[in-house]
Amino acid sequence: MTLSQKWNKGKWLFAMSIPCLLYYLIFKYVPIFGIVVAFKDYNLYKGIWASDWVGLKYFNLFFDSPDFWLLLRNTFLLGFYNLVFGFAAPIILALLLNEMRLQVFKRFVQTVSYLPHFISNVVAASMVIIFLSPSGGMFNRMLESIGLESVNFMIQPGWFRPIYVLSEIWQHVGWESIIFLAALTAIDPSLYEAAGIDGANRWKKTLHVTLPGISSTMIVLFILKIGSMMEIGFEKVFLLSNPATFAKADILSTYVYRTGLVNGNFSYGSAIDLFTAVVSFVFLLSANYMSRKFTGNSLW
């Protein structure tokens, strides 16, 4: 089939893909040229290209900063805990939903678990703060009902990471389980029948049929999760944190906001953001290499 024949056959499909291609071109690829700001002493009035070139000045300034290791540790730990607990949660939910036989109840649970994904981070963070309020918050009322004292969770540095991770799971577990539910539908039902004939119960069917059947999907998503482990969203961390929890809550993205936008040092903020992207890329390559070496599955 010639190129013109392929075009005539799929021209409407190509036309439908144009908005998607334009979106990634305009909002993802064109802004990449802005990383040059990290290597310049950017002046808003001079513009990017007329600003003075300073090389690695702002990278060295960040690496020598007393906040460097604190920010790196906080970002890594928050991303790591979110990866460990947040990745397993949608798999468990998908497996539980797959075992439900009452379709009405199954749809109800799916709807309830999906809805928080469509709530903005501002509203989600506000709900968390209200739930954990020391004066009338739902969780503190539960503590008081069993004879315990109320706790002001939001000013306790040790509670910040659990609160953030649990709020992320609550907000996204239903939405992320959709991919695993779709992968479960691709498993051949005859495999379950054969396992049942061999005497396997539900747990053994899950262990020896279900999990191997979705293992390739799990590996791909796990690699992508590792690649985005350092790319923690700014909004929710900023909204849930306060000066009392900065020791655990201050991460790279919030530091970029303060230095780059609030203080107007755009070059310094761009350098930190570029460093974060490079670290994430290294994590992605490493996870992909280890997966290909030990499991045979990888992104490429």
C-alpha positions as CSV (number, residue, x, y, z in Angstrom):
1,M,0.0,0.0,0.0
2,T,1.4,3.4,-1.0
3,L,1.7,6.4,1.2
4,S,-1.2,8.2,-0.7
5,Q,-3.4,5.1,-0.2
6,K,-2.7,5.0,3.5
7,W,-3.5,8.7,3.7
8,N,-6.8,8.3,1.9
9,K,-7.7,5.3,4.0
10,G,-7.0,6.9,7.4
11,K,-7.2,10.6,6.7
12,W,-10.1,11.2,9.1
13,L,-8.2,9.3,11.9
14,F,-5.2,11.5,11.2
15,A,-7.4,14.6,11.3
16,M,-8.8,13.6,14.7
17,S,-5.3,13.2,16.1
18,I,-4.3,16.8,15.1
19,P,-5.6,18.5,18.3
20,C,-3.7,16.0,20.5
21,L,-0.5,16.6,18.5
22,L,-0.9,20.4,18.7
23,Y,-1.5,20.2,22.5
24,Y,1.8,18.3,23.1
25,L,3.6,20.4,20.6
26,I,2.5,23.8,22.1
27,F,2.4,22.9,25.8
28,K,5.0,20.2,26.1
29,Y,7.7,20.5,23.4
30,V,7.9,24.2,22.7
31,P,8.5,25.1,26.4
32,I,11.5,22.8,26.5
33,F,13.5,25.7,24.9
34,G,12.9,27.6,28.1
35,I,15.5,25.5,30.0
36,V,18.1,27.9,28.6
37,V,17.0,30.2,31.4
38,A,18.7,27.9,33.9
39,F,22.0,28.8,32.3
40,K,21.5,32.5,32.1
41,D,21.1,35.4,34.5
42,Y,17.6,36.0,33.3
43,N,16.4,39.6,33.2
44,L,12.7,40.1,32.5
45,Y,13.4,43.3,30.5
46,K,16.2,41.9,28.4
47,G,14.4,38.7,27.5
48,I,15.8,35.2,27.4
49,W,18.3,35.5,24.5
50,A,19.7,38.9,25.5
51,S,20.3,37.9,29.2
52,D,23.9,37.2,30.3
53,W,25.1,33.6,30.1
54,V,26.3,32.3,33.5
55,G,26.7,28.6,32.8
56,L,26.3,26.4,35.8
57,K,26.3,29.2,38.3
58,Y,22.8,28.6,39.7
59,F,23.3,24.8,39.8
60,N,26.4,25.2,41.9
61,L,24.5,27.7,44.1
62,F,21.8,25.2,44.7
63,F,24.2,22.3,45.4
64,D,26.1,24.4,47.9
65,S,22.9,25.6,49.6
66,P,22.3,24.3,53.2
67,D,18.7,23.4,52.1
68,F,19.9,21.1,49.3
69,W,20.0,17.8,51.2
70,L,16.9,18.6,53.2
71,L,14.9,19.3,50.1
72,L,16.2,16.2,48.3
73,R,15.4,14.0,51.2
74,N,11.9,15.4,51.8
75,T,11.1,15.1,48.1
76,F,12.5,11.6,47.8
77,L,10.8,10.2,50.9
78,L,7.4,11.8,50.0
79,G,7.6,10.3,46.5
80,F,8.9,7.0,47.8
81,Y,6.0,6.6,50.3
82,N,3.5,7.6,47.7
83,L,5.0,5.0,45.3
84,V,5.0,2.2,47.8
85,F,1.5,2.7,49.2
86,G,-0.1,4.5,46.3
87,F,0.9,2.0,43.6
88,A,-0.5,-1.0,45.5
89,A,-3.8,0.6,46.4
90,P,-5.4,0.7,42.9
91,I,-4.3,-2.9,42.3
92,I,-5.9,-4.1,45.5
93,L,-9.1,-2.2,44.7
94,A,-9.3,-3.6,41.2
95,L,-8.8,-7.1,42.5
96,L,-11.6,-6.6,45.0
97,L,-13.9,-5.1,42.4
98,N,-13.2,-8.0,40.1
99,E,-14.3,-10.4,42.7
100,M,-17.7,-8.7,43.3
101,R,-20.7,-10.5,42.0
102,L,-23.4,-8.0,42.9
103,Q,-23.2,-5.6,40.0
104,V,-25.2,-2.8,41.6
105,F,-22.9,-2.7,44.6
106,K,-19.9,-2.9,42.3
107,R,-21.0,0.1,40.3
108,F,-21.7,2.1,43.4
109,V,-18.2,1.4,44.8
110,Q,-16.6,2.3,41.5
111,T,-18.5,5.6,41.3
112,V,-17.7,6.6,44.9
113,S,-14.0,5.7,44.4
114,Y,-13.8,7.6,41.0
115,L,-15.4,10.9,42.2
116,P,-12.5,12.3,44.3
117,H,-10.3,12.3,41.2
118,F,-12.4,15.1,39.7
119,I,-12.1,17.2,42.8
120,S,-9.6,20.0,42.5
121,N,-6.5,19.9,44.8
122,V,-7.7,23.1,46.5
123,V,-11.0,21.5,47.5
124,A,-9.4,18.2,48.4
125,A,-6.8,19.9,50.7
126,S,-9.6,22.0,52.3
127,M,-11.6,18.8,53.0
128,V,-8.5,17.2,54.6
129,I,-7.9,20.2,56.8
130,I,-11.6,20.3,57.9
131,F,-11.6,16.5,58.6
132,L,-8.5,16.8,60.7
133,S,-9.4,20.1,62.5
134,P,-8.7,19.9,66.3
135,S,-12.0,21.7,66.9
136,G,-14.9,19.7,65.4
137,G,-12.9,17.7,62.9
138,M,-14.4,14.2,62.1
139,F,-11.2,12.3,63.2
140,N,-10.8,14.2,66.4
141,R,-14.4,13.7,67.3
142,M,-13.8,10.0,66.9
143,L,-10.7,10.2,69.2
144,E,-12.7,12.1,71.8
145,S,-15.5,9.6,71.6
146,I,-13.2,6.8,72.8
147,G,-11.7,9.0,75.6
148,L,-8.6,10.3,73.8
149,E,-7.4,13.9,73.5
150,S,-7.8,15.7,70.2
151,V,-4.7,16.1,68.1
152,N,-3.8,19.1,65.8
153,F,-2.5,16.9,63.0
154,M,-1.8,19.8,60.6
155,I,1.0,21.3,62.8
156,Q,2.7,18.0,63.6
157,P,5.7,17.5,61.2
158,G,5.5,13.7,61.8
159,W,2.0,13.5,60.5
160,F,2.5,15.4,57.2
161,R,3.8,12.5,55.1
162,P,1.0,10.1,56.2
163,I,-1.6,12.7,55.6
164,Y,-0.3,13.6,52.1
165,V,0.0,9.9,51.0
166,L,-3.4,8.9,52.4
167,S,-5.0,11.9,50.7
168,E,-3.4,11.0,47.4
169,I,-4.6,7.4,47.7
170,W,-8.2,8.6,48.6
171,Q,-8.2,11.1,45.7
172,H,-6.8,8.9,42.9
173,V,-7.2,5.2,43.8
174,G,-10.5,4.7,42.0
175,W,-9.3,6.4,38.8
176,E,-6.0,4.5,38.7
177,S,-7.8,1.2,39.2
178,I,-9.5,1.6,35.8
179,I,-6.3,0.5,33.9
180,F,-6.0,-2.6,36.1
181,L,-9.7,-3.4,35.7
182,A,-9.3,-3.2,31.9
183,A,-6.2,-5.5,32.1
184,L,-8.3,-8.0,34.1
185,T,-10.8,-8.3,31.3
186,A,-8.1,-9.6,29.0
187,I,-7.4,-12.7,31.1
188,D,-8.7,-15.9,29.5
189,P,-11.6,-17.2,31.6
190,S,-10.5,-20.8,30.7
191,L,-7.4,-20.3,32.9
192,Y,-9.7,-19.8,36.0
193,E,-11.7,-22.9,35.0
194,A,-8.5,-24.9,34.7
195,A,-7.3,-23.7,38.0
196,G,-10.6,-24.5,39.6
197,I,-10.4,-28.1,38.2
198,D,-7.0,-28.4,39.8
199,G,-8.5,-27.5,43.2
200,A,-7.4,-23.8,43.4
201,N,-9.5,-21.5,45.7
202,R,-10.1,-17.8,45.0
203,W,-6.8,-16.8,46.7
204,K,-4.7,-19.2,44.7
205,K,-6.5,-18.2,41.5
206,T,-5.6,-14.6,42.3
207,L,-2.0,-15.5,43.0
208,H,-1.4,-17.8,40.1
209,V,-3.7,-16.5,37.4
210,T,-4.9,-13.0,38.0
211,L,-1.6,-11.3,39.1
212,P,0.5,-13.0,36.4
213,G,-2.2,-12.0,33.9
214,I,-1.8,-8.3,34.7
215,S,1.9,-8.4,35.5
216,S,3.0,-6.6,32.3
217,T,0.6,-3.8,33.0
218,M,1.8,-3.5,36.6
219,I,5.5,-3.4,35.5
220,V,4.9,-0.6,32.9
221,L,2.9,1.5,35.3
222,F,5.5,0.9,38.1
223,I,8.3,2.1,35.8
224,L,6.3,5.3,35.0
225,K,5.6,5.8,38.7
226,I,9.3,5.6,39.5
227,G,10.0,8.1,36.7
228,S,7.6,10.6,38.3
229,M,8.6,9.9,41.9
230,M,10.5,13.2,42.2
231,E,7.8,15.2,40.3
232,I,5.5,15.7,43.2
233,G,2.8,18.2,42.5
234,F,3.2,21.6,44.1
235,E,-0.4,22.5,44.9
236,K,-1.4,19.9,47.5
237,V,1.9,20.1,49.3
238,F,1.7,23.8,49.4
239,L,-1.9,23.8,50.7
240,L,-1.4,21.2,53.4
241,S,2.0,22.5,54.7
242,N,2.6,25.4,57.0
243,P,5.8,26.8,58.8
244,A,5.4,24.3,61.6
245,T,5.8,21.3,59.2
246,F,8.4,22.7,56.9
247,A,11.0,20.3,58.3
248,K,9.1,17.5,56.5
249,A,6.9,19.3,54.0
250,D,9.4,21.6,52.2
251,I,10.2,19.9,48.9
252,L,11.8,20.9,45.6
253,S,8.6,22.2,43.9
254,T,7.7,24.4,46.9
255,Y,11.2,25.7,47.0
256,V,11.1,26.5,43.3
257,Y,7.9,28.4,43.9
258,R,9.4,30.5,46.7
259,T,12.7,31.3,44.9
260,G,11.5,31.4,41.3
261,L,8.1,33.1,41.5
262,V,7.9,34.8,44.9
263,N,11.5,36.1,45.0
264,G,11.7,36.6,41.2
265,N,14.9,34.6,40.7
266,F,13.7,32.7,37.6
267,S,17.1,31.4,36.6
268,Y,17.6,29.8,40.1
269,G,14.1,28.3,40.0
270,S,14.6,26.9,36.5
271,A,18.0,25.4,37.5
272,I,16.3,23.5,40.4
273,D,13.4,22.4,38.2
274,L,15.9,21.1,35.5
275,F,17.8,19.2,38.1
276,T,14.6,17.5,39.3
277,A,13.8,16.5,35.7
278,V,17.2,15.0,35.2
279,V,17.0,13.0,38.4
280,S,13.5,11.8,37.3
281,F,14.9,10.8,33.9
282,V,17.7,8.8,35.6
283,F,15.2,7.0,37.8
284,L,13.1,6.2,34.8
285,L,16.1,4.7,32.8
286,S,17.3,2.8,35.9
287,A,13.8,1.3,36.6
288,N,13.4,0.4,32.9
289,Y,16.8,-1.3,32.8
290,M,16.2,-3.3,35.9
291,S,12.8,-4.4,34.7
292,R,14.2,-5.5,31.3
293,K,17.0,-7.4,33.0
294,F,15.1,-9.3,35.6
295,T,11.6,-9.6,34.1
296,G,12.0,-9.2,30.4
297,N,9.3,-6.5,30.3
298,S,10.1,-2.8,29.8
299,L,9.0,0.4,28.1
300,W,11.5,0.0,25.3
